[in-house]
Amino acid sequence: MQGVRSLAALGQSVWLDSISRKLLDSGTLAHYITDIGVTGLTSNPSILAHAIGHSDDYDKALHHFESEGVLDAEEMVYELAIVDLTDAAKLLHGVWERSGGRDGFVSIEVPPEYANSMPETISWARRLRSRFDTENVLIKVPGTEAGAQAIRDLIADGIGVNVTLLFGVEHYVAAATAFLDGLELRQRAGLSLDVPSVASVFVSRWDSAANPKLPPELVQQTGLAVMQGIWAAHLQILATERCQKLCNGADRMQKVLWASTSTKDPAYPDTFYVSALAAPGTINTIPEATLLAFDDHGKVASVLGDNALAQSQELFGRLTSAGLDLEELARELQVQGAKSFTDDWNALLDSVGRKLKH
């Protein structure tokens, strides 16, 4: 078996890493859900910048909002995104129901400029969640130090969270710990522990940053090595007594989501990361071109398993011996990722402002 259905057969969910009005109006998203097997959708500032800022598909809606008295560019962007994501959530609601609320989600992100502000992140997350009347919505919160504190409080509030901008093992462990901390607060308050969350760990950016620093025999291995380390950490957390009590094992535990899974180096297959990161109970959020490529000719190369720890440690040792500081690079990638999202967000707001002047 090949294609997206082969991942579903292993127990991995495939989400689309894209959203646009054209994707919805053309029936393409509905086709991906019904015929290919897409079961969720993510968005981020870069995706919204491309959809809204680089096309005229939203110009009529922008001027309508302006006539209704919505004059702030950021508010307009969120108005547009909320309409699109609400429509996507409706298409995915059947998936959410059939999965018992474990799948079928869409995600919307707080403004990236607040990545290091806990109060602003919490305030925006609550505000955005209140704008949706459907259950299958996650609020994307950056996995920074301030973000981890926000995650705990949002989970305690019962707000589903997609933790973004995670790179290293330490980032993932902090996000998973914050999730469990939030559930523990709910347990003490006698509230339901059924609060959805995913931890989005970025893959391909590792290799883009590390490859130029490595000898040929280690090129294109850093991203997968780190993901193996994260998977091993996830399995270790699942086995703890704390997780067993709070999450009923893996049932309610925050899911690992592989993000940034398009191949950046044309010397490697266009399905490189998707093929290598199959694992039951995980999610892979895939850009549209990579989704179509994998559904056409992608095959599972291997399935992540209990040997991930040993494999990652062996590769970590070789990468470290080659002079790569993985902890420092993870920190740099998170800072760069936050800056990239902020730059794209600001460019989008500028673009909307220019559109309104015409």
C-alpha positions as CSV (number, residue, x, y, z in Angstrom):
1,M,0.0,0.0,0.0
2,Q,1.2,3.5,-0.8
3,G,-0.1,7.1,-0.3
4,V,-1.9,8.8,2.5
5,R,-4.0,5.7,3.2
6,S,-0.9,3.7,4.1
7,L,-0.2,6.2,6.9
8,A,-3.8,6.0,8.1
9,A,-3.4,2.2,8.2
10,L,-0.5,2.6,10.6
11,G,-2.5,4.9,12.9
12,Q,-1.0,8.2,11.8
13,S,-3.3,11.2,11.0
14,V,-2.5,13.4,8.0
15,W,-3.4,17.1,8.3
16,L,-3.1,19.7,5.6
17,D,-0.7,22.5,6.3
18,S,-2.6,25.1,4.3
19,I,-5.7,27.2,4.2
20,S,-7.2,29.6,1.6
21,R,-10.5,30.7,0.3
22,K,-9.8,29.1,-3.1
23,L,-9.0,25.8,-1.4
24,L,-12.5,25.9,0.2
25,D,-14.6,27.4,-2.7
26,S,-13.1,25.0,-5.3
27,G,-14.1,22.0,-3.3
28,T,-10.4,20.9,-3.1
29,L,-10.3,20.7,0.7
30,A,-13.5,18.6,0.7
31,H,-11.9,16.3,-1.9
32,Y,-8.7,15.9,0.2
33,I,-10.8,14.9,3.2
34,T,-13.2,12.5,1.4
35,D,-10.9,11.0,-1.3
36,I,-7.3,11.3,0.1
37,G,-7.8,10.9,3.8
38,V,-6.9,14.3,5.2
39,T,-8.3,14.5,8.8
40,G,-7.2,18.0,10.0
41,L,-5.7,21.3,9.0
42,T,-3.2,23.8,10.3
43,S,-2.5,27.4,9.6
44,N,0.3,29.8,10.6
45,P,1.3,33.5,9.9
46,S,3.2,32.5,6.8
47,I,0.3,30.5,5.3
48,L,-2.1,33.4,6.0
49,A,0.4,35.8,4.4
50,H,0.5,33.8,1.3
51,A,-3.2,33.2,1.0
52,I,-4.4,36.8,1.9
53,G,-1.4,39.0,0.9
54,H,-0.4,37.3,-2.3
55,S,-3.8,37.1,-4.0
56,D,-6.9,39.2,-4.7
57,D,-9.2,36.5,-3.4
58,Y,-9.9,38.4,-0.2
59,D,-10.1,42.0,-1.6
60,K,-13.9,42.1,-1.7
61,A,-14.2,40.8,1.8
62,L,-11.6,43.3,3.1
63,H,-13.5,46.2,1.7
64,H,-16.8,44.8,3.1
65,F,-15.2,44.6,6.6
66,E,-14.0,48.2,6.0
67,S,-17.5,49.3,5.2
68,E,-18.7,47.6,8.4
69,G,-16.3,49.7,10.5
70,V,-13.5,47.1,10.9
71,L,-10.5,49.3,10.3
72,D,-7.6,47.6,12.0
73,A,-5.5,45.4,9.7
74,E,-4.8,42.7,12.3
75,E,-8.5,42.5,13.2
76,M,-9.4,42.2,9.5
77,V,-6.9,39.4,9.0
78,Y,-8.4,37.5,11.9
79,E,-11.9,38.1,10.6
80,L,-10.9,36.5,7.3
81,A,-9.0,33.6,8.9
82,I,-11.8,32.8,11.3
83,V,-14.3,32.6,8.4
84,D,-12.0,30.3,6.4
85,L,-11.2,28.1,9.4
86,T,-14.8,27.9,10.5
87,D,-15.7,26.6,7.1
88,A,-12.8,24.1,7.2
89,A,-13.8,23.0,10.7
90,K,-17.4,22.3,9.5
91,L,-15.9,20.0,6.7
92,L,-13.8,18.2,9.3
93,H,-16.5,17.9,12.0
94,G,-17.5,14.5,10.8
95,V,-13.9,13.3,11.4
96,W,-14.0,14.9,14.8
97,E,-17.2,13.0,15.7
98,R,-16.1,9.7,14.4
99,S,-12.8,9.9,16.2
100,G,-14.5,10.7,19.5
101,G,-12.9,14.2,19.5
102,R,-9.4,12.9,19.0
103,D,-8.9,14.2,15.4
104,G,-10.5,16.5,12.8
105,F,-9.1,19.8,14.1
106,V,-8.2,23.1,12.6
107,S,-5.7,25.5,14.2
108,I,-5.3,29.3,14.4
109,E,-2.3,31.0,15.9
110,V,-2.0,33.9,18.3
111,P,-0.1,36.9,16.9
112,P,3.6,35.8,16.7
113,E,4.9,39.0,18.2
114,Y,3.7,37.8,21.6
115,A,5.8,34.6,21.6
116,N,7.6,35.7,24.7
117,S,4.7,37.2,26.6
118,M,2.6,34.9,28.7
119,P,-0.2,37.4,29.5
120,E,-0.7,38.5,25.9
121,T,-0.6,34.9,24.6
122,I,-3.2,33.8,27.1
123,S,-5.4,36.8,26.4
124,W,-5.3,36.3,22.6
125,A,-5.8,32.6,22.9
126,R,-9.0,33.1,25.0
127,R,-10.2,35.8,22.6
128,L,-9.6,33.7,19.5
129,R,-11.2,30.5,21.0
130,S,-14.3,32.5,21.9
131,R,-14.8,33.4,18.2
132,F,-15.5,29.8,17.2
133,D,-18.7,27.9,18.0
134,T,-17.4,24.6,16.9
135,E,-15.5,22.1,19.1
136,N,-12.8,21.1,16.7
137,V,-10.5,24.1,17.0
138,L,-7.1,24.3,18.5
139,I,-5.3,27.6,19.4
140,K,-1.6,27.6,18.3
141,V,0.7,28.8,21.1
142,P,4.5,29.1,20.7
143,G,6.6,26.6,22.7
144,T,8.8,29.3,24.2
145,E,9.4,29.6,27.9
146,A,6.5,32.1,28.2
147,G,4.4,29.9,25.9
148,A,4.9,26.9,28.2
149,Q,3.4,28.8,31.1
150,A,0.5,29.9,28.9
151,I,-0.1,26.3,27.7
152,R,-0.5,25.1,31.3
153,D,-3.1,27.8,32.1
154,L,-5.0,27.4,28.8
155,I,-5.2,23.6,29.2
156,A,-6.4,24.3,32.8
157,D,-9.1,26.5,31.2
158,G,-10.2,23.6,28.9
159,I,-8.9,25.3,25.8
160,G,-7.3,23.0,23.2
161,V,-3.8,24.0,22.3
162,N,-1.5,23.3,19.3
163,V,2.0,24.0,20.6
164,T,4.1,25.4,17.8
165,L,7.8,26.3,17.2
166,L,9.1,23.2,18.9
167,F,12.5,22.1,17.7
168,G,14.6,20.2,20.3
169,V,13.9,17.4,22.7
170,E,14.0,19.9,25.6
171,H,11.3,22.0,23.8
172,Y,9.1,19.0,23.4
173,V,9.5,17.8,27.0
174,A,8.6,21.3,28.3
175,A,5.5,21.4,26.1
176,A,4.4,17.9,27.3
177,T,5.1,18.8,30.9
178,A,3.0,22.0,30.6
179,F,0.1,20.0,29.2
180,L,0.2,17.6,32.1
181,D,0.5,20.4,34.5
182,G,-2.6,21.9,33.0
183,L,-4.5,18.6,33.3
184,E,-3.4,18.3,36.9
185,L,-4.9,21.7,37.7
186,R,-8.1,20.5,36.1
187,Q,-8.0,17.3,38.1
188,R,-7.7,19.2,41.4
189,A,-10.7,21.3,40.4
190,G,-12.7,18.2,39.6
191,L,-13.0,19.1,35.9
192,S,-12.9,16.9,32.8
193,L,-9.4,15.8,31.7
194,D,-10.5,15.4,28.1
195,V,-8.7,18.5,26.6
196,P,-7.1,18.2,23.2
197,S,-3.6,19.2,22.4
198,V,-0.8,18.5,19.9
199,A,2.9,19.3,20.0
200,S,4.2,20.5,16.7
201,V,7.9,19.8,16.2
202,F,9.6,21.2,13.2
203,V,11.7,18.8,11.0
204,S,13.2,20.1,7.8
205,R,14.5,23.4,9.2
206,W,17.0,21.3,11.2
207,D,18.7,20.0,8.1
208,S,18.6,23.3,6.3
209,A,20.6,24.8,9.2
210,A,22.8,21.8,10.0
211,N,23.7,20.4,6.5
212,P,26.3,23.1,5.7
213,K,28.1,22.4,8.9
214,L,28.4,18.6,8.5
215,P,30.6,16.1,6.6
216,P,28.9,14.4,3.6
217,E,28.1,11.2,5.5
218,L,25.9,13.1,8.1
219,V,24.1,15.4,5.7
220,Q,20.3,15.3,5.9
221,Q,20.3,13.2,9.1
222,T,19.9,15.8,11.8
223,G,16.2,16.4,11.5
224,L,15.3,12.7,11.7
225,A,17.8,12.1,14.5
226,V,16.1,14.8,16.6
227,M,12.6,13.5,15.8
228,Q,13.7,10.1,16.9
229,G,14.8,11.7,20.2
230,I,11.5,13.4,20.6
231,W,9.6,10.2,19.8
232,A,11.7,8.4,22.5
233,A,10.9,11.2,25.0
234,H,7.2,10.9,24.1
235,L,7.3,7.1,24.8
236,Q,9.1,7.7,28.1
237,I,6.5,10.2,29.2
238,L,3.6,7.9,28.2
239,A,5.1,5.2,30.5
240,T,5.2,7.4,33.6
241,E,2.6,6.9,36.4
242,R,1.6,10.5,36.1
243,C,0.7,10.2,32.4
244,Q,-1.1,6.9,33.0
245,K,-3.3,8.6,35.7
246,L,-4.0,11.9,33.9
247,C,-4.2,10.7,30.3
248,N,-5.3,7.0,30.6
249,G,-2.0,6.2,28.9
250,A,-2.0,7.5,25.3
251,D,-5.7,8.1,25.2
252,R,-5.8,11.7,26.3
253,M,-2.1,12.5,26.0
254,Q,-1.0,15.4,23.9
255,K,-0.1,14.1,20.4
256,V,3.2,14.5,18.6
257,L,2.7,16.4,15.3
258,W,5.5,16.4,12.7
259,A,5.6,19.9,11.1
260,S,7.7,21.4,8.4
261,T,7.8,18.1,6.5
262,S,8.4,19.3,2.9
263,T,11.8,18.5,1.5
264,K,13.9,21.6,1.1
265,D,16.9,19.9,-0.7
266,P,16.0,18.8,-4.2
267,A,18.7,16.2,-4.1
268,Y,16.3,14.1,-1.8
269,P,12.9,12.7,-2.5
270,D,9.9,15.0,-2.2
271,T,8.4,12.6,0.3
272,F,11.6,12.2,2.3
273,Y,10.3,13.3,5.7
274,V,6.8,11.9,5.4
275,S,8.1,8.5,4.5
276,A,10.5,8.4,7.5
277,L,8.2,9.7,10.2
278,A,5.4,7.1,10.2
279,A,4.4,6.3,13.8
280,P,1.0,5.2,15.3
281,G,-0.8,7.9,17.3
282,T,1.1,10.8,15.6
283,I,0.1,13.5,13.2
284,N,1.9,14.7,10.1
285,T,0.8,18.1,8.8
286,I,1.8,18.3,5.2
287,P,2.0,21.2,2.7
288,E,-0.3,20.7,-0.3
289,A,2.4,19.8,-2.9
290,T,4.0,17.3,-0.5
291,L,0.6,15.8,0.3
292,L,-0.1,15.2,-3.4
293,A,3.3,13.8,-4.0
294,F,3.0,11.3,-1.2
295,D,-0.4,10.3,-2.2
296,D,0.9,9.7,-5.7
297,H,4.1,7.8,-5.1
298,G,5.0,8.0,-1.4
299,K,5.8,4.8,0.6
300,V,6.5,4.3,4.3
301,A,10.3,3.9,4.6
302,S,10.2,2.8,8.3
303,V,8.0,3.0,11.4
304,L,9.3,4.8,14.5
305,G,9.4,2.3,17.3
306,D,10.8,1.5,20.7
307,N,14.4,1.6,19.4
308,A,14.1,5.3,18.6
309,L,16.1,6.2,21.8
310,A,19.1,4.1,20.8
311,Q,19.0,5.3,17.2
312,S,18.9,8.9,18.2
313,Q,21.6,8.6,20.8
314,E,23.9,7.0,18.3
315,L,23.3,9.8,15.7
316,F,23.5,12.5,18.4
317,G,27.0,11.2,19.3
318,R,28.1,11.4,15.7
319,L,26.6,14.8,15.1
320,T,28.2,16.2,18.3
321,S,31.6,14.7,17.3
322,A,31.2,16.6,14.0
323,G,30.9,19.8,16.0
324,L,27.2,20.3,16.0
325,D,25.7,21.8,19.2
326,L,22.2,20.5,19.1
327,E,20.8,22.4,22.1
328,E,22.2,25.7,20.8
329,L,20.9,25.0,17.3
330,A,17.5,24.2,18.7
331,R,17.5,27.6,20.5
332,E,18.6,29.4,17.4
333,L,16.0,27.7,15.3
334,Q,13.2,28.6,17.7
335,V,14.3,32.3,17.7
336,Q,14.6,32.3,13.9
337,G,11.3,30.6,13.5
338,A,9.5,33.1,15.7
339,K,11.2,36.0,13.8
340,S,10.2,34.5,10.5
341,F,6.5,34.2,11.6
342,T,6.6,37.8,12.9
343,D,8.1,39.1,9.7
344,D,5.5,37.3,7.6
345,W,2.7,38.6,9.9
346,N,3.9,42.2,9.7
347,A,4.3,41.9,5.9
348,L,0.7,40.6,5.7
349,L,-0.6,43.5,7.8
350,D,1.3,46.0,5.6
351,S,-0.2,44.3,2.5
352,V,-3.7,44.5,3.9
353,G,-3.2,48.2,4.7
354,R,-2.0,48.9,1.1
355,K,-5.0,47.0,-0.3
356,L,-7.4,49.2,1.7
357,K,-5.9,52.4,0.2
358,H,-7.0,51.3,-3.3
